[in-house]
Amino acid sequence: MSIDRPNLKFPSRAGNIRGMWAPLLFSPRPGSPEQLVVGVAAVTSSGFHLAEANAWRRLHCLFDADADTAMLAIRVAFERMRTVLAKDGLQAFSMYQPPFSGISLGEPKVGEAATERALAELWLAETSSLYDRALAIAAVDAAASSTDSSGASDARGDRLPILVREYVQQHRPGLVKAFSPEFQAVTRSVRTPAQQVRIAFSGSVLVANFATLPARKPKATIEHIKSLVLDLETDRERDSMRGQRRWEMIVQHQGRDDPHIKPNQYDRVLEVLDQLGEQARVRDLDMLRYTSVSSIGQHLLEVERRAAA
């Protein structure tokens, strides 16, 4: 009696790389055993990647008004993690010092995947309730089908860059020169042609664009933000200091406690922000969200202050 063997094919591990991965954990309440996986870092002998959670609307649902503070702490933790990964490589996990008491690093584990990014994203999808795999896939598809931004709406009425510039000018006048000439005056007499790359702020370590996302009729602004993200990507590719600077899309939106926004509108804004943030990450860019001009201004001041220290 003979048994025919089916033509089975198993995935090959020949092209995989072996590395270490560890979850970045956020504990929302001191003394509580509750921990949320907000990111996963993967490192090998040849590189690293930090995969970030992308469904931040869920964080807002959990913590309501405290979510903005939590997001700030998590963002600082990401920055420190990237710095340590770039500096210490395989020793990064033992060298990482959390910036706040609510942030910690989980136990490092061994894993295999095609790339460091694939390894980090694999375990983020498996371990984090703040990660939406469908959102990540949609963002990749959107990035693949994106076209030149010259035809996109440019939302000329958005005064956010000017307001941020005014805030920075009050606290550190010398940094005003880092803003585009388009935003140096309230009247905006100088305008960047739509076909050119638009960069609102270009500092010593940070390059940023700014946009306001309204709760009502945000479609034109969404396209505007996408075009600004593409401009940041283009500027990064042209920049000779790309290894020493980072590029961020900074978006202001209304907070949950704003009397001019309804609960269903607020939830929709959070969904849109998650989608835009994931599309930015596909291009290895950061998208930060804030609810006030002062918070954005303080972010710029702090980043540049640390660079000068």
C-alpha positions as CSV (number, residue, x, y, z in Angstrom):
1,M,0.0,0.0,0.0
2,S,1.4,3.4,-0.9
3,I,0.3,6.8,0.1
4,D,0.7,9.7,-2.4
5,R,2.4,12.6,-0.8
6,P,0.8,15.9,-1.5
7,N,3.0,18.6,-2.9
8,L,3.2,20.6,0.3
9,K,5.2,23.8,0.4
10,F,6.2,25.5,3.6
11,P,7.4,29.0,4.0
12,S,11.2,29.3,3.7
13,R,13.2,30.9,6.5
14,A,16.2,31.3,4.3
15,G,15.5,35.0,3.7
16,N,14.7,35.8,7.3
17,I,16.9,37.7,9.7
18,R,17.1,37.0,13.4
19,G,16.8,39.7,16.0
20,M,15.4,40.9,19.3
21,W,12.1,42.6,19.9
22,A,10.5,44.1,22.9
23,P,7.2,45.9,23.6
24,L,7.1,49.5,24.8
25,L,4.5,49.6,27.6
26,F,2.3,52.4,28.9
27,S,0.7,52.1,32.4
28,P,-2.1,54.7,32.6
29,R,-2.5,54.5,36.4
30,P,0.3,54.4,39.0
31,G,0.3,51.1,40.9
32,S,-2.2,49.4,38.4
33,P,-1.2,46.1,36.7
34,E,-2.9,47.4,33.5
35,Q,-0.4,47.9,30.7
36,L,-1.0,48.9,27.1
37,V,1.5,48.0,24.3
38,V,2.0,51.3,22.4
39,G,4.9,50.2,20.3
40,V,7.3,47.4,19.5
41,A,11.1,47.9,18.9
42,A,13.0,45.4,16.9
43,V,16.8,45.4,16.5
44,T,19.3,43.2,14.6
45,S,23.0,43.4,14.0
46,S,22.3,45.5,10.9
47,G,19.4,47.8,11.8
48,F,16.4,48.6,13.9
49,H,12.7,49.7,13.6
50,L,10.2,51.1,16.1
51,A,6.6,50.2,15.1
52,E,4.0,52.5,16.7
53,A,0.4,51.9,17.6
54,N,-1.9,53.5,15.1
55,A,-5.5,53.4,16.6
56,W,-5.1,56.3,19.0
57,R,-8.8,57.0,19.0
58,R,-9.1,54.0,21.3
59,L,-6.8,55.7,23.8
60,H,-9.1,58.7,23.7
61,C,-12.1,56.4,24.4
62,L,-10.3,54.9,27.4
63,F,-9.0,58.1,29.0
64,D,-11.0,60.9,27.6
65,A,-9.4,64.2,28.5
66,D,-6.3,62.6,29.9
67,A,-5.5,61.1,26.5
68,D,-3.6,64.2,25.3
69,T,-1.3,63.9,28.3
70,A,-0.8,60.2,27.7
71,M,0.0,60.9,24.0
72,L,2.6,63.4,25.0
73,A,4.3,60.9,27.3
74,I,4.2,58.2,24.7
75,R,5.6,60.5,22.0
76,V,8.6,61.4,24.3
77,A,9.1,57.7,25.0
78,F,9.2,57.0,21.2
79,E,11.8,59.7,20.7
80,R,14.0,58.3,23.4
81,M,13.6,54.8,22.1
82,R,14.7,55.7,18.6
83,T,17.7,57.6,20.0
84,V,18.9,54.6,22.0
85,L,18.3,52.2,19.1
86,A,20.3,54.4,16.8
87,K,23.1,54.8,19.3
88,D,23.4,51.4,21.0
89,G,22.1,48.9,18.5
90,L,21.8,45.4,20.0
91,Q,22.5,46.8,23.5
92,A,19.6,49.3,23.2
93,F,17.1,47.3,25.4
94,S,19.5,47.2,28.3
95,M,20.4,50.8,27.9
96,Y,16.9,52.2,27.6
97,Q,15.8,54.5,30.4
98,P,12.1,55.4,30.4
99,P,11.4,59.1,30.5
100,F,8.4,58.8,32.8
101,S,7.2,56.3,35.5
102,G,4.3,55.2,33.4
103,I,6.5,54.0,30.6
104,S,8.4,50.7,30.6
105,L,10.1,48.2,28.3
106,G,8.8,44.7,28.2
107,E,11.0,41.6,28.2
108,P,13.1,41.3,25.1
109,K,12.5,38.2,23.0
110,V,14.1,36.6,20.0
111,G,12.2,36.6,16.7
112,E,12.6,36.2,12.9
113,A,11.2,38.1,9.9
114,A,12.2,39.4,6.5
115,T,13.2,42.8,7.9
116,E,13.4,44.7,11.2
117,R,10.2,46.5,10.3
118,A,8.3,43.3,9.6
119,L,9.5,41.8,12.9
120,A,8.3,44.9,14.9
121,E,5.0,45.2,13.1
122,L,4.3,41.5,13.4
123,W,4.5,41.5,17.2
124,L,2.8,44.9,17.5
125,A,-0.2,43.4,15.6
126,E,-0.1,40.3,17.9
127,T,0.2,42.2,21.2
128,S,-1.4,45.6,21.0
129,S,-5.0,46.6,21.4
130,L,-4.0,50.0,20.0
131,Y,-3.0,48.7,16.7
132,D,-5.3,48.3,13.7
133,R,-4.0,46.0,11.0
134,A,-6.7,47.0,8.5
135,L,-5.8,50.7,9.0
136,A,-2.1,49.9,8.3
137,I,-3.0,48.0,5.1
138,A,-5.2,50.8,3.9
139,A,-2.4,53.3,4.4
140,V,0.0,51.3,2.3
141,D,-2.6,51.1,-0.5
142,A,-3.2,54.8,-0.2
143,A,0.5,55.6,-0.4
144,A,1.0,53.3,-3.4
145,S,-1.8,55.1,-5.3
146,S,-0.9,58.6,-4.3
147,T,0.0,61.1,-7.0
148,D,1.7,64.4,-7.2
149,S,0.3,66.9,-4.7
150,S,0.3,69.9,-7.0
151,G,-3.4,69.6,-7.8
152,A,-4.5,69.2,-4.2
153,S,-6.3,71.9,-2.2
154,D,-3.9,74.0,-0.2
155,A,-6.3,75.4,2.4
156,R,-4.9,78.9,2.1
157,G,-7.1,80.1,5.0
158,D,-5.4,78.1,7.7
159,R,-3.7,80.5,10.0
160,L,-2.2,77.8,12.3
161,P,1.4,78.3,11.0
162,I,1.2,82.0,11.6
163,L,-0.2,81.5,15.1
164,V,2.6,79.0,15.9
165,R,5.2,81.4,14.6
166,E,3.8,84.2,16.8
167,Y,3.9,81.9,19.9
168,V,7.5,81.0,19.1
169,Q,8.4,84.6,18.6
170,Q,7.1,85.6,22.0
171,H,9.3,82.9,23.7
172,R,12.4,82.7,21.5
173,P,12.6,85.4,18.9
174,G,15.7,84.1,17.3
175,L,13.9,80.9,16.2
176,V,11.4,82.8,14.0
177,K,13.9,82.8,11.1
178,A,13.2,79.0,10.8
179,F,9.7,79.7,9.6
180,S,9.0,80.0,5.9
181,P,8.7,83.6,4.6
182,E,5.1,82.8,3.8
183,F,4.3,82.8,7.5
184,Q,6.5,85.7,8.7
185,A,3.7,88.2,8.4
186,V,0.0,88.2,9.4
187,T,-1.0,89.2,5.8
188,R,1.0,86.4,4.2
189,S,2.1,88.6,1.4
190,V,4.6,86.0,0.3
191,R,3.0,82.7,-0.9
192,T,4.7,79.5,-1.9
193,P,3.5,78.4,-5.4
194,A,1.3,75.3,-5.2
195,Q,3.7,73.4,-7.4
196,Q,6.7,73.9,-5.1
197,V,7.5,72.0,-2.0
198,R,5.9,73.7,1.0
199,I,7.8,73.6,4.4
200,A,6.5,75.8,7.2
201,F,9.3,75.3,9.7
202,S,12.9,74.2,9.1
203,G,15.0,74.2,12.3
204,S,18.3,72.7,13.2
205,V,16.9,69.3,14.0
206,L,13.2,69.5,13.2
207,V,11.3,70.1,9.9
208,A,7.6,70.5,10.2
209,N,4.4,71.4,8.4
210,F,1.2,72.5,10.2
211,A,-2.5,72.1,9.5
212,T,-5.8,72.5,11.3
213,L,-8.3,69.6,10.9
214,P,-11.9,71.0,11.3
215,A,-14.7,68.9,12.7
216,R,-17.1,69.9,10.0
217,K,-16.5,69.4,6.3
218,P,-12.8,68.3,6.6
219,K,-12.5,66.7,3.1
220,A,-10.5,69.5,1.5
221,T,-8.2,69.8,4.6
222,I,-7.6,66.1,4.5
223,E,-6.3,66.4,1.0
224,H,-4.2,69.4,2.0
225,I,-2.6,67.5,4.9
226,K,-1.8,64.6,2.6
227,S,-0.1,67.0,0.2
228,L,1.9,68.5,3.0
229,V,3.1,65.0,4.0
230,L,4.3,64.5,0.5
231,D,6.1,67.8,0.6
232,L,7.8,66.7,3.8
233,E,8.9,63.4,2.2
234,T,10.2,65.3,-0.8
235,D,12.1,67.7,1.3
236,R,13.7,64.9,3.3
237,E,14.9,63.2,0.2
238,R,16.6,66.4,-0.9
239,D,18.1,67.3,2.5
240,S,21.8,66.7,3.0
241,M,21.3,66.5,6.8
242,R,18.5,63.9,6.7
243,G,20.4,61.7,9.1
244,Q,20.5,64.5,11.7
245,R,17.0,65.9,11.4
246,R,13.4,64.6,11.6
247,W,10.3,65.5,9.6
248,E,6.9,65.9,11.3
249,M,3.4,66.7,10.2
250,I,1.7,68.5,13.1
251,V,-2.1,68.7,13.1
252,Q,-4.3,70.7,15.5
253,H,-7.8,69.6,16.2
254,Q,-10.6,70.5,18.6
255,G,-10.6,68.7,22.0
256,R,-13.4,66.6,23.3
257,D,-14.3,69.4,25.8
258,D,-14.6,72.0,23.1
259,P,-18.3,73.2,23.1
260,H,-18.3,73.6,19.4
261,I,-17.8,69.9,18.6
262,K,-20.3,67.1,19.0
263,P,-19.3,63.7,20.3
264,N,-19.9,62.0,16.9
265,Q,-17.8,64.7,15.2
266,Y,-15.0,64.2,17.7
267,D,-15.0,60.5,17.1
268,R,-14.8,61.1,13.4
269,V,-11.9,63.5,13.8
270,L,-10.0,60.8,15.8
271,E,-10.6,58.3,13.0
272,V,-9.3,60.7,10.4
273,L,-6.2,61.5,12.5
274,D,-5.5,57.8,12.8
275,Q,-5.8,57.3,9.1
276,L,-3.5,60.3,8.3
277,G,-1.0,59.3,10.9
278,E,-0.7,55.8,9.5
279,Q,-0.2,57.2,6.0
280,A,2.6,59.4,7.3
281,R,4.2,56.4,9.0
282,V,4.2,54.4,5.8
283,R,6.6,57.1,4.5
284,D,8.6,57.0,7.7
285,L,7.3,60.4,8.8
286,D,5.8,61.3,12.2
287,M,2.4,62.9,12.5
288,L,1.7,64.6,15.8
289,R,-1.7,65.9,17.0
290,Y,-2.4,68.7,19.4
291,T,-5.4,70.6,20.6
292,S,-3.8,74.1,21.1
293,V,-1.3,76.4,19.5
294,S,0.7,76.7,22.8
295,S,1.3,72.9,22.9
296,I,2.6,73.0,19.3
297,G,4.8,76.0,20.1
298,Q,6.2,74.3,23.2
299,H,7.0,71.2,21.2
300,L,9.0,73.2,18.7
301,L,10.8,75.1,21.4
302,E,11.6,72.0,23.4
303,V,13.0,70.0,20.4
304,E,15.2,72.9,19.4
305,R,16.3,73.6,23.0
306,R,17.4,70.0,23.5
307,A,19.4,70.2,20.2
308,A,21.2,73.4,21.4
309,A,22.0,71.9,24.9
